[in-house]
Each structure stands twice: as structure tokens, then as C-alpha cells.
Amino acid sequence: MHMAKVRTTINLNEEVVRKAKNLGINISAVAEMGIINYIKELENIGRENDSYNNNTDTDDDSQSNVRNTGKDSKWTCRDLNPRPPPCQGGDLPS
């Protein structure tokens, strides 16, 4: 099924656009795929929050286990602009 396309405008870093064009990247297609994946993540988190909020189990241990997974927060999903992990102690040469 082919969905109609809508013209929209996004602002991107000039260097990113230049590199994408040099690599032959279709910016519109990549942006659309990223947004689709992000929507799916948000919908999954919404379903997880609904099941968490509708949980009628009063056992304190089961509630804390759900909270400790980090899945009850929309801010725990994968970032669309991942960065390298922070330096750990002992990573630098002495």
C-alpha cells in the first residue's frame, strides 16, 4: 500500500546534509524511517505504561521489579542520535 507523501521542512546541520549527499543518502527516506521507528518505540512505551498503571497486584516486590526495569519512563528508549559511551575510570593511559 502506497501512502501519499506530504512536503515538510526540517532544519539540519549543513555539514550533515553535505556528508549525506556525498554518501548518496536519501535524507527524506532516512528521516521517515527514523520517525517511524521512534513512533513505534513511543507506542510500545505507552503500552508498557498502560499495563504498569493497570496492574492491580499489590505485592510491593512485583511493583519495585517493574519500576527497576526502567521501562516505565519514555526517556529510556534508544536515542536517535546515539553518542559514544562516557569514559570509565582507568580508560586513560597513565
VOFI-749973 format. One record per atom (N, C-alpha, C): y, x, z; chain; residue number from 0; atom name; residue in one letter. Coordinates in Angstrom, 2 decimals, always signed. Atoms other than C-alpha are relative to their C-alpha. Last residue first. Example, Ala and Ser with C-alpha at 12.3 -4.5 7.8 and 13.67 -1.06 7.14 Angstrom:
BEGIN
atom py:-1.19 | px:-0.82 | pz:-0.06 | chain:A | n:1 | atom:N | res:S
atom py:-1.06 | px:+13.67 | pz:+7.14 | chain:A | n:1 | atom:CA | res:S
atom py:+1.09 | px:-0.77 | pz:+0.73 | chain:A | n:1 | atom:C | res:S
atom py:-1.19 | px:+0.89 | pz:+0.00 | chain:A | n:0 | atom:N | res:A
atom py:-4.50 | px:+12.30 | pz:+7.80 | chain:A | n:0 | atom:CA | res:A
atom py:+1.20 | px:+0.90 | pz:+0.00 | chain:A | n:0 | atom:C | res:A
# end
This chain:
BEGIN
atom py:-0.72 | px:-0.60 | pz:-1.14 | chain:A | n:93 | atom:N | res:S
atom py:+6.61 | px:+48.73 | pz:+32.97 | chain:A | n:93 | atom:CA | res:S
atom py:+0.55 | px:+1.35 | pz:-0.34 | chain:A | n:93 | atom:C | res:S
atom py:+0.50 | px:-1.34 | pz:-0.34 | chain:A | n:92 | atom:N | res:P
atom py:+5.71 | px:+46.71 | pz:+29.89 | chain:A | n:92 | atom:CA | res:P
atom py:+0.81 | px:+0.60 | pz:+1.13 | chain:A | n:92 | atom:C | res:P
atom py:-0.83 | px:-1.07 | pz:+0.51 | chain:A | n:91 | atom:N | res:L
atom py:+6.67 | px:+43.05 | pz:+30.07 | chain:A | n:91 | atom:CA | res:L
atom py:-0.59 | px:+1.37 | pz:+0.37 | chain:A | n:91 | atom:C | res:L
atom py:+0.09 | px:-0.05 | pz:+1.45 | chain:A | n:90 | atom:N | res:D
atom py:+4.05 | px:+40.35 | pz:+30.44 | chain:A | n:90 | atom:CA | res:D
atom py:+0.78 | px:+1.18 | pz:-0.57 | chain:A | n:90 | atom:C | res:D
atom py:+0.92 | px:-1.05 | pz:+0.41 | chain:A | n:89 | atom:N | res:G
atom py:+3.58 | px:+41.03 | pz:+34.18 | chain:A | n:89 | atom:CA | res:G
atom py:-0.15 | px:+0.12 | pz:-1.52 | chain:A | n:89 | atom:C | res:G
atom py:-0.14 | px:-1.26 | pz:-0.73 | chain:A | n:88 | atom:N | res:G
atom py:+5.12 | px:+37.75 | pz:+35.23 | chain:A | n:88 | atom:CA | res:G
atom py:-1.04 | px:+1.01 | pz:-0.45 | chain:A | n:88 | atom:C | res:G
atom py:+0.69 | px:+0.02 | pz:-1.29 | chain:A | n:87 | atom:N | res:Q
atom py:+4.84 | px:+35.15 | pz:+32.51 | chain:A | n:87 | atom:CA | res:Q
atom py:+0.21 | px:+1.34 | pz:+0.67 | chain:A | n:87 | atom:C | res:Q
atom py:+0.63 | px:-1.26 | pz:-0.40 | chain:A | n:86 | atom:N | res:C
atom py:+7.33 | px:+34.76 | pz:+29.67 | chain:A | n:86 | atom:CA | res:C
atom py:-0.64 | px:-0.16 | pz:+1.38 | chain:A | n:86 | atom:C | res:C
atom py:-0.84 | px:-0.91 | pz:-0.78 | chain:A | n:85 | atom:N | res:P
atom py:+8.01 | px:+31.15 | pz:+28.70 | chain:A | n:85 | atom:CA | res:P
atom py:-0.78 | px:+1.28 | pz:+0.37 | chain:A | n:85 | atom:C | res:P
atom py:+0.12 | px:+0.19 | pz:-1.44 | chain:A | n:84 | atom:N | res:P
atom py:+5.88 | px:+29.61 | pz:+25.96 | chain:A | n:84 | atom:CA | res:P
atom py:+0.88 | px:+0.99 | pz:+0.75 | chain:A | n:84 | atom:C | res:P
atom py:+1.02 | px:-0.87 | pz:-0.59 | chain:A | n:83 | atom:N | res:P
atom py:+7.23 | px:+29.76 | pz:+22.41 | chain:A | n:83 | atom:CA | res:P
atom py:-0.07 | px:-0.21 | pz:+1.51 | chain:A | n:83 | atom:C | res:P
atom py:-0.56 | px:-1.33 | pz:-0.22 | chain:A | n:82 | atom:N | res:R
atom py:+9.16 | px:+26.70 | pz:+21.32 | chain:A | n:82 | atom:CA | res:R
atom py:-1.09 | px:+0.88 | pz:+0.59 | chain:A | n:82 | atom:C | res:R
atom py:+0.60 | px:-0.83 | pz:-1.05 | chain:A | n:81 | atom:N | res:P
atom py:+7.91 | px:+23.47 | pz:+19.86 | chain:A | n:81 | atom:CA | res:P
atom py:+0.60 | px:+1.39 | pz:+0.05 | chain:A | n:81 | atom:C | res:P
atom py:-0.54 | px:-1.33 | pz:+0.25 | chain:A | n:80 | atom:N | res:N
atom py:+10.37 | px:+21.36 | pz:+17.86 | chain:A | n:80 | atom:CA | res:N
atom py:-0.55 | px:+0.95 | pz:+1.06 | chain:A | n:80 | atom:C | res:N
atom py:+0.00 | px:-0.20 | pz:+1.45 | chain:A | n:79 | atom:N | res:L
atom py:+8.62 | px:+18.01 | pz:+17.56 | chain:A | n:79 | atom:CA | res:L
atom py:+0.54 | px:+1.37 | pz:-0.38 | chain:A | n:79 | atom:C | res:L
atom py:-1.34 | px:-0.14 | pz:+0.56 | chain:A | n:78 | atom:N | res:D
atom py:+7.86 | px:+18.23 | pz:+21.28 | chain:A | n:78 | atom:CA | res:D
atom py:-0.11 | px:+0.22 | pz:-1.50 | chain:A | n:78 | atom:C | res:D
atom py:-0.25 | px:-1.25 | pz:+0.72 | chain:A | n:77 | atom:N | res:R
atom py:+4.42 | px:+17.04 | pz:+22.32 | chain:A | n:77 | atom:CA | res:R
atom py:+1.39 | px:-0.02 | pz:-0.61 | chain:A | n:77 | atom:C | res:R
atom py:+0.59 | px:-0.10 | pz:+1.33 | chain:A | n:76 | atom:N | res:C
atom py:+4.46 | px:+14.12 | pz:+24.75 | chain:A | n:76 | atom:CA | res:C
atom py:+0.43 | px:+1.31 | pz:-0.67 | chain:A | n:76 | atom:C | res:C
atom py:+1.11 | px:-0.94 | pz:+0.01 | chain:A | n:75 | atom:N | res:T
atom py:+5.16 | px:+14.61 | pz:+28.46 | chain:A | n:75 | atom:CA | res:T
atom py:-0.63 | px:+0.14 | pz:-1.38 | chain:A | n:75 | atom:C | res:T
atom py:-0.48 | px:-1.36 | pz:+0.24 | chain:A | n:74 | atom:N | res:W
atom py:+8.65 | px:+13.11 | pz:+28.39 | chain:A | n:74 | atom:CA | res:W
atom py:-1.13 | px:+1.01 | pz:-0.02 | chain:A | n:74 | atom:C | res:W
atom py:-0.19 | px:-0.20 | pz:+1.43 | chain:A | n:73 | atom:N | res:K
atom py:+7.34 | px:+9.55 | pz:+27.96 | chain:A | n:73 | atom:CA | res:K
atom py:+0.43 | px:+1.43 | pz:-0.32 | chain:A | n:73 | atom:C | res:K
atom py:-1.38 | px:-0.32 | pz:+0.33 | chain:A | n:72 | atom:N | res:S
atom py:+6.00 | px:+9.71 | pz:+31.51 | chain:A | n:72 | atom:CA | res:S
atom py:+0.13 | px:+0.23 | pz:-1.50 | chain:A | n:72 | atom:C | res:S
atom py:-0.81 | px:+1.17 | pz:-0.28 | chain:A | n:71 | atom:N | res:D
atom py:+2.83 | px:+8.02 | pz:+32.75 | chain:A | n:71 | atom:CA | res:D
atom py:+1.47 | px:+0.25 | pz:-0.34 | chain:A | n:71 | atom:C | res:D
atom py:-0.02 | px:+0.90 | pz:+1.15 | chain:A | n:70 | atom:N | res:K
atom py:+0.61 | px:+10.58 | pz:+31.04 | chain:A | n:70 | atom:CA | res:K
atom py:+0.86 | px:-1.23 | pz:+0.23 | chain:A | n:70 | atom:C | res:K
atom py:-1.24 | px:-0.17 | pz:+0.75 | chain:A | n:69 | atom:N | res:G
atom py:+1.43 | px:+13.31 | pz:+33.55 | chain:A | n:69 | atom:CA | res:G
atom py:+0.12 | px:-0.95 | pz:-1.18 | chain:A | n:69 | atom:C | res:G
atom py:+0.32 | px:-0.36 | pz:+1.38 | chain:A | n:68 | atom:N | res:T
atom py:-2.21 | px:+13.44 | pz:+34.65 | chain:A | n:68 | atom:CA | res:T
atom py:+1.26 | px:+0.24 | pz:-0.81 | chain:A | n:68 | atom:C | res:T
atom py:+0.11 | px:-1.44 | pz:+0.17 | chain:A | n:67 | atom:N | res:N
atom py:-1.08 | px:+13.59 | pz:+38.29 | chain:A | n:67 | atom:CA | res:N
atom py:-0.34 | px:+0.42 | pz:-1.42 | chain:A | n:67 | atom:C | res:N
atom py:-1.33 | px:-0.61 | pz:+0.02 | chain:A | n:66 | atom:N | res:R
atom py:+0.13 | px:+9.99 | pz:+38.23 | chain:A | n:66 | atom:CA | res:R
atom py:-0.08 | px:+1.50 | pz:-0.27 | chain:A | n:66 | atom:C | res:R
atom py:-0.68 | px:+0.41 | pz:+1.23 | chain:A | n:65 | atom:N | res:V
atom py:-3.29 | px:+8.66 | pz:+37.23 | chain:A | n:65 | atom:CA | res:V
atom py:+1.36 | px:+0.69 | pz:-0.08 | chain:A | n:65 | atom:C | res:V
atom py:+0.64 | px:-0.69 | pz:+1.13 | chain:A | n:64 | atom:N | res:N
atom py:-5.03 | px:+10.70 | pz:+39.92 | chain:A | n:64 | atom:CA | res:N
atom py:+0.67 | px:-0.37 | pz:-1.31 | chain:A | n:64 | atom:C | res:N
atom py:-0.53 | px:-1.35 | pz:+0.08 | chain:A | n:63 | atom:N | res:S
atom py:-2.49 | px:+9.51 | pz:+42.50 | chain:A | n:63 | atom:CA | res:S
atom py:-0.63 | px:+0.78 | pz:-1.13 | chain:A | n:63 | atom:C | res:S
atom py:-1.39 | px:+0.03 | pz:+0.44 | chain:A | n:62 | atom:N | res:Q
atom py:-3.31 | px:+5.89 | pz:+41.76 | chain:A | n:62 | atom:CA | res:Q
atom py:+0.56 | px:+1.40 | pz:-0.15 | chain:A | n:62 | atom:C | res:Q
atom py:+0.00 | px:+0.28 | pz:+1.44 | chain:A | n:61 | atom:N | res:S
atom py:-7.07 | px:+6.45 | pz:+41.96 | chain:A | n:61 | atom:CA | res:S
atom py:+1.41 | px:-0.02 | pz:-0.54 | chain:A | n:61 | atom:C | res:S
atom py:+0.49 | px:-1.15 | pz:+0.76 | chain:A | n:60 | atom:N | res:D
atom py:-6.70 | px:+8.20 | pz:+45.32 | chain:A | n:60 | atom:CA | res:D
atom py:+0.02 | px:-0.27 | pz:-1.49 | chain:A | n:60 | atom:C | res:D
atom py:-1.04 | px:-1.01 | pz:+0.13 | chain:A | n:59 | atom:N | res:D
atom py:-4.49 | px:+5.44 | pz:+46.79 | chain:A | n:59 | atom:CA | res:D
atom py:-0.46 | px:+1.19 | pz:-0.83 | chain:A | n:59 | atom:C | res:D
atom py:+0.51 | px:-1.25 | pz:-0.55 | chain:A | n:58 | atom:N | res:D
atom py:-7.09 | px:+2.72 | pz:+46.13 | chain:A | n:58 | atom:CA | res:D
atom py:+1.02 | px:+1.11 | pz:-0.27 | chain:A | n:58 | atom:C | res:D
atom py:-0.90 | px:-0.45 | pz:-1.06 | chain:A | n:57 | atom:N | res:T
atom py:-5.06 | px:-0.42 | pz:+45.45 | chain:A | n:57 | atom:CA | res:T
atom py:-0.47 | px:+1.28 | pz:+0.65 | chain:A | n:57 | atom:C | res:T
atom py:+0.78 | px:-0.77 | pz:-0.97 | chain:A | n:56 | atom:N | res:D
atom py:-6.62 | px:-1.16 | pz:+42.05 | chain:A | n:56 | atom:CA | res:D
atom py:+0.95 | px:+0.55 | pz:+1.06 | chain:A | n:56 | atom:C | res:D
atom py:-0.04 | px:+0.73 | pz:-1.28 | chain:A | n:55 | atom:N | res:T
atom py:-4.45 | px:-3.78 | pz:+40.33 | chain:A | n:55 | atom:CA | res:T
atom py:-0.81 | px:+0.70 | pz:+1.08 | chain:A | n:55 | atom:C | res:T
atom py:+1.15 | px:-0.38 | pz:-0.82 | chain:A | n:54 | atom:N | res:N
atom py:-3.63 | px:-1.54 | pz:+37.36 | chain:A | n:54 | atom:CA | res:N
atom py:+0.13 | px:-0.68 | pz:+1.36 | chain:A | n:54 | atom:C | res:N
atom py:+0.84 | px:+1.18 | pz:-0.21 | chain:A | n:53 | atom:N | res:N
atom py:-1.11 | px:-3.46 | pz:+35.24 | chain:A | n:53 | atom:CA | res:N
atom py:-1.22 | px:+0.30 | pz:+0.85 | chain:A | n:53 | atom:C | res:N
atom py:-0.76 | px:+1.00 | pz:-0.75 | chain:A | n:52 | atom:N | res:N
atom py:+1.53 | px:-0.72 | pz:+35.56 | chain:A | n:52 | atom:CA | res:N
atom py:-0.83 | px:-1.24 | pz:+0.30 | chain:A | n:52 | atom:C | res:N
atom py:-0.30 | px:-0.54 | pz:-1.33 | chain:A | n:51 | atom:N | res:Y
atom py:-0.93 | px:+2.01 | pz:+34.54 | chain:A | n:51 | atom:CA | res:Y
atom py:+0.70 | px:-1.06 | pz:+0.85 | chain:A | n:51 | atom:C | res:Y
atom py:+1.25 | px:+0.03 | pz:-0.74 | chain:A | n:50 | atom:N | res:S
atom py:-2.31 | px:-0.04 | pz:+31.63 | chain:A | n:50 | atom:CA | res:S
atom py:+0.20 | px:+0.54 | pz:+1.42 | chain:A | n:50 | atom:C | res:S
atom py:+0.38 | px:+1.39 | pz:-0.25 | chain:A | n:49 | atom:N | res:D
atom py:+1.22 | px:-0.75 | pz:+30.45 | chain:A | n:49 | atom:CA | res:D
atom py:-1.28 | px:-0.07 | pz:+0.81 | chain:A | n:49 | atom:C | res:D
atom py:-0.85 | px:+0.51 | pz:-1.08 | chain:A | n:48 | atom:N | res:N
atom py:+2.23 | px:+2.89 | pz:+30.90 | chain:A | n:48 | atom:CA | res:N
atom py:-0.35 | px:-1.44 | pz:+0.34 | chain:A | n:48 | atom:C | res:N
atom py:+0.46 | px:-0.62 | pz:-1.24 | chain:A | n:47 | atom:N | res:E
atom py:-0.76 | px:+4.04 | pz:+28.83 | chain:A | n:47 | atom:CA | res:E
atom py:+0.82 | px:-0.50 | pz:+1.18 | chain:A | n:47 | atom:C | res:E
atom py:+1.26 | px:+0.64 | pz:-0.37 | chain:A | n:46 | atom:N | res:R
atom py:+0.10 | px:+1.51 | pz:+26.13 | chain:A | n:46 | atom:CA | res:R
atom py:-0.54 | px:+0.58 | pz:+1.30 | chain:A | n:46 | atom:C | res:R
atom py:-0.30 | px:+1.37 | pz:-0.43 | chain:A | n:45 | atom:N | res:G
atom py:+3.70 | px:+2.71 | pz:+26.08 | chain:A | n:45 | atom:CA | res:G
atom py:-1.25 | px:-0.73 | pz:+0.44 | chain:A | n:45 | atom:C | res:G
atom py:-0.53 | px:-0.12 | pz:-1.36 | chain:A | n:44 | atom:N | res:I
atom py:+2.53 | px:+6.32 | pz:+25.94 | chain:A | n:44 | atom:CA | res:I
atom py:+0.33 | px:-1.37 | pz:+0.56 | chain:A | n:44 | atom:C | res:I
atom py:+1.12 | px:-0.34 | pz:-0.88 | chain:A | n:43 | atom:N | res:N
atom py:+0.40 | px:+5.48 | pz:+22.92 | chain:A | n:43 | atom:CA | res:N
atom py:+0.46 | px:+0.10 | pz:+1.44 | chain:A | n:43 | atom:C | res:N
atom py:+0.81 | px:+1.21 | pz:-0.15 | chain:A | n:42 | atom:N | res:E
atom py:+3.35 | px:+3.73 | pz:+21.26 | chain:A | n:42 | atom:CA | res:E
atom py:-1.19 | px:+0.25 | pz:+0.91 | chain:A | n:42 | atom:C | res:E
atom py:-0.72 | px:+0.91 | pz:-0.88 | chain:A | n:41 | atom:N | res:L
atom py:+5.57 | px:+6.73 | pz:+21.95 | chain:A | n:41 | atom:CA | res:L
atom py:-0.77 | px:-1.29 | pz:+0.22 | chain:A | n:41 | atom:C | res:L
atom py:+0.03 | px:-0.55 | pz:-1.36 | chain:A | n:40 | atom:N | res:E
atom py:+3.00 | px:+9.10 | pz:+20.46 | chain:A | n:40 | atom:CA | res:E
atom py:+0.69 | px:-0.95 | pz:+0.99 | chain:A | n:40 | atom:C | res:E
atom py:+1.36 | px:+0.19 | pz:-0.51 | chain:A | n:39 | atom:N | res:K
atom py:+2.55 | px:+6.88 | pz:+17.40 | chain:A | n:39 | atom:CA | res:K
atom py:-0.12 | px:+0.50 | pz:+1.43 | chain:A | n:39 | atom:C | res:K
atom py:+0.14 | px:+1.42 | pz:-0.32 | chain:A | n:38 | atom:N | res:I
atom py:+6.33 | px:+6.76 | pz:+16.91 | chain:A | n:38 | atom:CA | res:I
atom py:-1.38 | px:-0.28 | pz:+0.58 | chain:A | n:38 | atom:C | res:I
atom py:-0.75 | px:+0.22 | pz:-1.23 | chain:A | n:37 | atom:N | res:Y
atom py:+6.47 | px:+10.56 | pz:+17.10 | chain:A | n:37 | atom:CA | res:Y
atom py:-0.10 | px:-1.46 | pz:+0.44 | chain:A | n:37 | atom:C | res:Y
atom py:+0.79 | px:-0.55 | pz:-1.11 | chain:A | n:36 | atom:N | res:N
atom py:+3.72 | px:+10.86 | pz:+14.49 | chain:A | n:36 | atom:CA | res:N
atom py:+0.69 | px:-0.23 | pz:+1.34 | chain:A | n:36 | atom:C | res:N
atom py:+1.21 | px:+0.84 | pz:-0.13 | chain:A | n:35 | atom:N | res:I
atom py:+5.57 | px:+8.53 | pz:+12.11 | chain:A | n:35 | atom:CA | res:I
atom py:-0.84 | px:+0.48 | pz:+1.18 | chain:A | n:35 | atom:C | res:I
atom py:-0.44 | px:+1.23 | pz:-0.65 | chain:A | n:34 | atom:N | res:I
atom py:+8.84 | px:+10.39 | pz:+12.76 | chain:A | n:34 | atom:CA | res:I
atom py:-1.19 | px:-0.93 | pz:+0.21 | chain:A | n:34 | atom:C | res:I
atom py:-0.34 | px:-0.30 | pz:-1.39 | chain:A | n:33 | atom:N | res:G
atom py:+7.23 | px:+13.72 | pz:+11.97 | chain:A | n:33 | atom:CA | res:G
atom py:+0.39 | px:-1.24 | pz:+0.77 | chain:A | n:33 | atom:C | res:G
atom py:+1.25 | px:-0.24 | pz:-0.72 | chain:A | n:32 | atom:N | res:M
atom py:+5.58 | px:+12.37 | pz:+8.82 | chain:A | n:32 | atom:CA | res:M
atom py:+0.28 | px:+0.27 | pz:+1.48 | chain:A | n:32 | atom:C | res:M
atom py:+0.68 | px:+1.28 | pz:-0.14 | chain:A | n:31 | atom:N | res:E
atom py:+8.93 | px:+10.95 | pz:+7.65 | chain:A | n:31 | atom:CA | res:E
atom py:-1.31 | px:+0.15 | pz:+0.77 | chain:A | n:31 | atom:C | res:E
atom py:-0.72 | px:+0.78 | pz:-1.01 | chain:A | n:30 | atom:N | res:A
atom py:+10.75 | px:+14.21 | pz:+8.35 | chain:A | n:30 | atom:CA | res:A
atom py:-0.70 | px:-1.33 | pz:+0.24 | chain:A | n:30 | atom:C | res:A
atom py:+0.29 | px:-0.60 | pz:-1.31 | chain:A | n:29 | atom:N | res:V
atom py:+8.09 | px:+16.17 | pz:+6.46 | chain:A | n:29 | atom:CA | res:V
atom py:+0.69 | px:-0.78 | pz:+1.11 | chain:A | n:29 | atom:C | res:V
atom py:+1.40 | px:+0.29 | pz:-0.35 | chain:A | n:28 | atom:N | res:A
atom py:+8.27 | px:+13.80 | pz:+3.48 | chain:A | n:28 | atom:CA | res:A
atom py:-0.35 | px:+0.56 | pz:+1.38 | chain:A | n:28 | atom:C | res:A
atom py:+0.15 | px:+1.43 | pz:-0.27 | chain:A | n:27 | atom:N | res:S
atom py:+12.07 | px:+13.86 | pz:+3.38 | chain:A | n:27 | atom:CA | res:S
atom py:-1.41 | px:-0.33 | pz:+0.45 | chain:A | n:27 | atom:C | res:S
atom py:-0.59 | px:+0.30 | pz:-1.31 | chain:A | n:26 | atom:N | res:I
atom py:+12.22 | px:+17.64 | pz:+3.72 | chain:A | n:26 | atom:CA | res:I
atom py:-0.17 | px:-1.47 | pz:+0.35 | chain:A | n:26 | atom:C | res:I
atom py:-0.65 | px:+1.28 | pz:+0.21 | chain:A | n:25 | atom:N | res:N
atom py:+9.84 | px:+18.25 | pz:+0.80 | chain:A | n:25 | atom:CA | res:N
atom py:+0.51 | px:-0.48 | pz:+1.36 | chain:A | n:25 | atom:C | res:N
atom py:+0.32 | px:+1.07 | pz:-0.95 | chain:A | n:24 | atom:N | res:I
atom py:+9.08 | px:+21.91 | pz:+1.43 | chain:A | n:24 | atom:CA | res:I
atom py:+0.79 | px:-1.25 | pz:-0.36 | chain:A | n:24 | atom:C | res:I
atom py:+0.45 | px:+1.18 | pz:+0.73 | chain:A | n:23 | atom:N | res:G
atom py:+9.21 | px:+24.19 | pz:-1.60 | chain:A | n:23 | atom:CA | res:G
atom py:-0.38 | px:-1.17 | pz:+0.89 | chain:A | n:23 | atom:C | res:G
atom py:+1.44 | px:+0.13 | pz:-0.17 | chain:A | n:22 | atom:N | res:L
atom py:+9.36 | px:+27.35 | pz:+0.52 | chain:A | n:22 | atom:CA | res:L
atom py:-0.57 | px:-1.22 | pz:-0.74 | chain:A | n:22 | atom:C | res:L
atom py:+0.62 | px:-1.23 | pz:+0.53 | chain:A | n:21 | atom:N | res:N
atom py:+12.85 | px:+28.23 | pz:-0.72 | chain:A | n:21 | atom:CA | res:N
atom py:-1.52 | px:-0.07 | pz:+0.07 | chain:A | n:21 | atom:C | res:N
atom py:-0.07 | px:+0.07 | pz:+1.46 | chain:A | n:20 | atom:N | res:K
atom py:+13.90 | px:+24.60 | pz:-0.13 | chain:A | n:20 | atom:CA | res:K
atom py:-0.66 | px:+1.22 | pz:-0.63 | chain:A | n:20 | atom:C | res:K
atom py:+0.92 | px:+1.05 | pz:+0.44 | chain:A | n:19 | atom:N | res:A
atom py:+12.67 | px:+24.72 | pz:+3.47 | chain:A | n:19 | atom:CA | res:A
atom py:+0.00 | px:-0.09 | pz:-1.53 | chain:A | n:19 | atom:C | res:A
atom py:+1.36 | px:-0.52 | pz:-0.09 | chain:A | n:18 | atom:N | res:K
atom py:+14.41 | px:+28.06 | pz:+4.07 | chain:A | n:18 | atom:CA | res:K
atom py:-1.01 | px:-1.03 | pz:-0.49 | chain:A | n:18 | atom:C | res:K
atom py:+0.15 | px:-1.07 | pz:+1.00 | chain:A | n:17 | atom:N | res:R
atom py:+17.72 | px:+26.71 | pz:+2.79 | chain:A | n:17 | atom:CA | res:R
atom py:-1.42 | px:+0.54 | pz:+0.00 | chain:A | n:17 | atom:C | res:R
atom py:+0.08 | px:+0.63 | pz:+1.31 | chain:A | n:16 | atom:N | res:V
atom py:+17.40 | px:+23.49 | pz:+4.79 | chain:A | n:16 | atom:CA | res:V
atom py:-0.23 | px:+1.05 | pz:-1.08 | chain:A | n:16 | atom:C | res:V
atom py:+1.30 | px:+0.68 | pz:+0.06 | chain:A | n:15 | atom:N | res:V
atom py:+16.64 | px:+25.39 | pz:+7.99 | chain:A | n:15 | atom:CA | res:V
atom py:-0.19 | px:-0.63 | pz:-1.38 | chain:A | n:15 | atom:C | res:V
atom py:+1.01 | px:-1.04 | pz:+0.19 | chain:A | n:14 | atom:N | res:E
atom py:+19.59 | px:+27.72 | pz:+7.40 | chain:A | n:14 | atom:CA | res:E
atom py:-1.40 | px:-0.62 | pz:-0.12 | chain:A | n:14 | atom:C | res:E
atom py:-0.08 | px:-0.49 | pz:+1.37 | chain:A | n:13 | atom:N | res:E
atom py:+21.97 | px:+24.77 | pz:+6.94 | chain:A | n:13 | atom:CA | res:E
atom py:-1.09 | px:+1.04 | pz:-0.31 | chain:A | n:13 | atom:C | res:E
atom py:-0.56 | px:-1.34 | pz:+0.03 | chain:A | n:12 | atom:N | res:N
atom py:+20.88 | px:+23.18 | pz:+10.23 | chain:A | n:12 | atom:CA | res:N
atom py:-0.09 | px:+0.53 | pz:-1.43 | chain:A | n:12 | atom:C | res:N
atom py:+0.90 | px:-1.10 | pz:-0.32 | chain:A | n:11 | atom:N | res:L
atom py:+20.05 | px:+19.55 | pz:+9.62 | chain:A | n:11 | atom:CA | res:L
atom py:+0.77 | px:+1.31 | pz:-0.08 | chain:A | n:11 | atom:C | res:L
atom py:-0.70 | px:-1.28 | pz:-0.02 | chain:A | n:10 | atom:N | res:N
atom py:+22.04 | px:+16.34 | pz:+9.64 | chain:A | n:10 | atom:CA | res:N
atom py:-0.95 | px:+1.08 | pz:+0.48 | chain:A | n:10 | atom:C | res:N
atom py:+0.22 | px:-0.75 | pz:-1.23 | chain:A | n:9 | atom:N | res:I
atom py:+20.19 | px:+13.21 | pz:+8.62 | chain:A | n:9 | atom:CA | res:I
atom py:+0.76 | px:+1.32 | pz:-0.11 | chain:A | n:9 | atom:C | res:I
atom py:-0.59 | px:-1.34 | pz:-0.09 | chain:A | n:8 | atom:N | res:T
atom py:+21.21 | px:+10.59 | pz:+6.10 | chain:A | n:8 | atom:CA | res:T
atom py:-0.37 | px:+0.62 | pz:+1.34 | chain:A | n:8 | atom:C | res:T
atom py:-0.64 | px:-0.25 | pz:-1.30 | chain:A | n:7 | atom:N | res:T
atom py:+19.28 | px:+7.53 | pz:+5.04 | chain:A | n:7 | atom:CA | res:T
atom py:+0.55 | px:+1.42 | pz:+0.00 | chain:A | n:7 | atom:C | res:T
atom py:-0.81 | px:-1.21 | pz:-0.05 | chain:A | n:6 | atom:N | res:R
atom py:+18.07 | px:+6.02 | pz:+1.78 | chain:A | n:6 | atom:CA | res:R
atom py:+0.67 | px:+0.10 | pz:+1.36 | chain:A | n:6 | atom:C | res:R
atom py:-1.39 | px:+0.30 | pz:-0.32 | chain:A | n:5 | atom:N | res:V
atom py:+15.37 | px:+3.42 | pz:+2.30 | chain:A | n:5 | atom:CA | res:V
atom py:+0.75 | px:+1.32 | pz:+0.08 | chain:A | n:5 | atom:C | res:V
atom py:-0.74 | px:-1.08 | pz:-0.67 | chain:A | n:4 | atom:N | res:K
atom py:+11.93 | px:+3.69 | pz:+0.70 | chain:A | n:4 | atom:CA | res:K
atom py:+1.45 | px:-0.45 | pz:+0.20 | chain:A | n:4 | atom:C | res:K
atom py:-1.29 | px:-0.33 | pz:+0.61 | chain:A | n:3 | atom:N | res:A
atom py:+9.80 | px:+0.66 | pz:-0.13 | chain:A | n:3 | atom:CA | res:A
atom py:+0.69 | px:+1.07 | pz:+0.83 | chain:A | n:3 | atom:C | res:A
atom py:-1.13 | px:+0.61 | pz:-0.68 | chain:A | n:2 | atom:N | res:M
atom py:+6.23 | px:+0.78 | pz:+1.21 | chain:A | n:2 | atom:CA | res:M
atom py:+1.29 | px:+0.43 | pz:-0.70 | chain:A | n:2 | atom:C | res:M
atom py:-1.21 | px:-0.81 | pz:+0.12 | chain:A | n:1 | atom:N | res:H
atom py:+3.31 | px:+1.49 | pz:-1.08 | chain:A | n:1 | atom:CA | res:H
atom py:+1.17 | px:-0.75 | pz:+0.64 | chain:A | n:1 | atom:C | res:H
atom py:-1.18 | px:+0.84 | pz:+0.00 | chain:A | n:0 | atom:N | res:M
atom py:+0.00 | px:+0.00 | pz:+0.00 | chain:A | n:0 | atom:CA | res:M
atom py:+1.24 | px:+0.89 | pz:+0.00 | chain:A | n:0 | atom:C | res:M
# end
